[in-house]
Structures are given as C-alpha cells and as structure tokens.
Amino acid sequence: MPWRTDRSAARAYIYDADYVDADMRSALLRWLASLRPLWEQRYSTRRPPPRGKTQRPLLRPVYWLGNWQFACLGYYEPPRRRIDCAVAAEPFPPVLADLVRAVERRIHGQFDQADVPRDWRLNTCLVNFYGHRRDGDRWVDVARVGEHRDFEPGPVASISLGERARFQFVRRGDTSAPPVRTEWLEDGSLQAFGGPWWKDSLLHRVQRVDDKAGITLEPRIDGFRTRRINLTFRYVPEADVVPFARLSERARGDVREYVVELARHSPFFKKALSG
C-alpha cells in the first residue's frame, strides 16, 4: 500500500520540494560553514561497550542545537530513557530560528490538533553530514541511515541541502517488504511528518544519497567530504533538557571530552564547561 488514504494520516505529512529560497539557502550555508562538527564514538570511551557490542564511530559527523544528544549517553527515548540524555546546547541562530517558526506555523495549519502535543515546538536540531569518509587511502560512501524511529513527541521536520536523498518509510516488523512511501528529498526541500501512522507504525531510512552533481559542502571536516546536509527538527520537553553541569557524575565524565572540544569554538559550551 503506497499511501494511507485516511484523512488524519494524509494531513500529517508534508513534502515541499522548493521550500528554501535562494537567499535563505545561501544564509544557511554561510552559517553551516562556521560549525565544527563532532565525530562521536557510539559508546563511552571510559567504560567498556555493552556485552556483544564493539566500539565504533558514528557513520557521519554531527552537530546539535537546542540540546545535544550524545550517542554514548543513549538517545532521548521517552518514557524509557529521559534522564541524562538531552544536554543543553546552543540556541538556534537567527537564520534558523526564523525558518523554524515558519515551519511550525505550517504544521499547526495542516496537522490535526491531536497530532501536535500541547507546548510542542521544534526546539532541537540535529545537523547530519552525509558523504564519503576516508578510510586509510580510500574513500568510503557512508551517506545512509538505517531503519529507525524518532521518539521525541510530536511532529518532526527536516530541511535538506545538497545532493538529493532517497528517503523511505517501511513497516515496522517487515522492513524487507516494499516501502510504504519513497520520497526523493531535493536540495532546499522541507519534509514533515507526525501522528501514529508515520511515527509509530512505520520506520524511516535514508537508503542512499545521489552523487551526480559533484557537490561539496562546507564546513571542511578532516577525513570527510560532505555532499548533503540535513537539518532535522524535533521537540524535547524543557523539563528533560539538562545543563552539562547538572548531568550525573557518570554522564559528565562520559561526555566531558566532547564538551571540551566543543568549547574550543563555542562560547556556549565554554561557559557550560566552566559552570
């Protein structure tokens, strides 16, 4: 079944291929060029990985705004995992804040009220960098994301820049079946989805990213060539966002080296480290 025909599911999905105009795109790329992304390890370097798991870097460098969900602490997944997951991070820059407010208005105007929680707002942003990673003397294409769910409550939105990506929704428990929906996320596009059908009944993945236009995006990242950047916006209740200084001692130890690295370029994290 390529598409749910009931009204609620149809209203809880947006795709706009030309959402970001040329001026906004240029402003976003200038801001993105100023970032210093992190290349995190999946598990803590201070403690052995869980039984049966081996330490490994994430497939791609990342940057977070609003709150930083470090991989080694476990991603925010209420109600099971809420404590010491969402670490207070830099606020959105003006160019991004204006864009997000417009996206929120569009979602409020289209989605059913039941699919937008009270107090919902897009207050966290994950910046994912897709491209080739250097592995010794060769370059490996790591521009993909496997099947997963976003556990933050309410609608999720994303902005794509650079090469187009093949984005798919698949049924939970039957990911080998034909996708429920495939969308090519174009340069400058907006995608948003919410409600129980898109967020609970289905998983989503980035199957691949084109490499046809010869695009290379800033910032420069050692050992990585970026051809697509995706900004994913979600909602984390403010009560679950904790400053670095208020993390548990164990969690602070796990992420201190990351925060020290961020503080080299970020006044926000420099202050957080000193607090």
Long-range contacts (C-beta under 8 A, 24 or more apart in sequence): 1-180, 2-180, 2-181, 3-180, 3-181, 4-180, 4-197, 6-197, 8-112, 8-114, 8-115, 8-195, 8-197, 9-195, 9-197, 9-198, 11-110, 11-111, 11-112, 11-115, 12-111, 12-112, 12-115, 12-155, 12-193, 12-194, 12-195, 12-197, 12-198, 13-192, 13-193, 13-198, 14-106, 14-107, 14-110, 14-157, 14-190, 14-191, 14-192, 14-193, 15-183, 15-189, 15-190, 15-191, 16-189, 16-190, 16-191, 17-186, 17-188, 17-189, 18-186, 18-188, 18-189, 19-159, 19-188, 19-189, 19-190, 20-99, 20-159, 20-161, 20-188, 20-189, 20-190, 21-188, 24-95, 24-99, 25-161, 25-187, 25-188, 27-95, 28-95, 28-96, 28-99, 28-159, 28-161, 28-231, 29-161, 29-217, 29-218, 31-93, 31-95, 31-96, 32-127, 32-161, 32-217, 32-218, 32-219, 32-229, 33-218, 33-219, 34-219, 35-63, 35-127, 35-219, 36-63, 36-219, 36-261, 36-262, 36-264, 36-265, 36-266, 37-61, 37-62, 37-63, 37-127, 37-129, 37-219, 37-221, 38-62, 38-63, 38-258, 38-261, 38-262, 39-221, 39-224, 40-70, 40-71, 40-72, 40-258, 41-71, 41-72, 42-71, 42-72, 43-71, 43-72, 44-72, 44-254, 45-72, 45-257, 46-253, 46-254, 47-254, 59-133, 59-142, 59-144, 59-145, 60-128, 60-129, 60-130, 60-131, 60-133, 60-142, 60-143, 60-224, 61-129, 61-221, 61-224, 62-126, 62-127, 62-128, 62-129, 63-126, 63-127, 64-89, 64-124, 64-125, 64-126, 64-127, 65-89, 65-90, 65-91, 65-92, 65-96, 65-124, 65-125, 65-127, 66-90, 66-91, 66-92, 66-123, 66-124, 66-125, 66-236, 66-241, 67-123, 67-124, 67-236, 67-241, 69-124, 69-126, 70-254, 70-255, 70-258, 72-254, 72-255, 73-251, 73-254, 73-255, 75-151, 76-151, 76-152, 76-236, 76-240, 77-151, 78-151, 78-152, 78-153, 78-240, 82-240, 83-240, 83-248, 84-242, 84-247, 84-248, 84-251, 85-240, 86-124, 86-236, 86-240, 86-241, 86-242, 87-241, 87-242, 87-243, 87-244, 87-247, 87-255, 88-241, 88-242, 88-243, 88-244, 88-272, 89-268, 89-269, 90-266, 90-268, 90-269, 91-268, 92-125, 96-125, 96-231, 99-159, 100-125, 100-233, 103-157, 103-190, 103-192, 103-233, 106-190, 106-192, 107-155, 107-157, 107-192, 107-194, 111-155, 111-194, 111-195, 112-195, 114-195, 115-154, 115-155, 115-194, 115-195, 115-196, 116-154, 116-155, 116-194, 117-153, 117-154, 117-235, 119-237, 120-153, 120-154, 120-155, 120-235, 121-235, 122-157, 122-233, 122-234, 122-235, 123-235, 123-236, 123-238, 124-152, 124-233, 124-234, 124-235, 124-236, 125-231, 125-232, 125-233, 126-231, 126-232, 126-234, 127-229, 127-230, 127-231, 128-229, 128-230, 128-231, 128-232, 129-217, 129-221, 129-224, 129-226, 129-228, 129-229, 130-162, 130-163, 130-165, 130-206, 130-209, 130-226, 130-227, 130-228, 130-229, 130-230, 131-209, 131-224, 131-225, 131-226, 131-227, 131-228, 132-224, 132-225, 132-227, 133-223, 133-224, 134-223, 134-224, 139-225, 141-211, 143-206, 143-208, 143-209, 143-211, 143-227, 143-228, 144-205, 144-206, 144-207, 144-208, 144-209, 145-205, 145-206, 146-205, 147-175, 147-203, 147-204, 147-205, 148-203, 148-204, 148-205, 149-199, 149-200, 149-203, 149-204, 150-199, 150-232, 150-234, 152-234, 152-235, 152-236, 153-235, 153-237, 154-194, 154-234, 154-235, 155-192, 155-193, 155-194, 155-195, 155-235, 156-192, 156-193, 156-194, 156-199, 156-232, 156-233, 156-234, 157-190, 157-191, 157-192, 157-232, 157-233, 158-185, 158-190, 158-191, 158-192, 158-230, 158-231, 158-232, 158-233, 159-188, 159-189, 159-190, 159-230, 159-231, 159-233, 160-185, 160-186, 160-187, 160-188, 160-189, 160-191, 160-228, 160-229, 160-230, 161-187, 161-188, 161-217, 161-228, 161-229, 161-230, 161-231, 162-187, 162-215, 162-217, 162-226, 162-227, 162-228, 162-229, 163-187, 163-209, 163-210, 163-211, 163-212, 163-213, 163-215, 163-227, 163-228, 164-209, 164-210, 164-228, 165-206, 165-208, 165-209, 165-210, 165-228, 165-230, 166-206, 166-207, 166-208, 166-209, 166-210, 167-191, 167-204, 167-205, 167-206, 167-207, 168-204, 168-205, 168-207, 169-198, 169-202, 169-203, 169-204, 170-202, 170-203, 170-204, 170-205, 171-201, 171-202, 171-203, 172-200, 172-201, 172-202, 172-203, 175-203, 185-230, 206-230, 243-272, 243-275, 244-269, 244-272, 244-273, 244-275, 245-272, 245-275
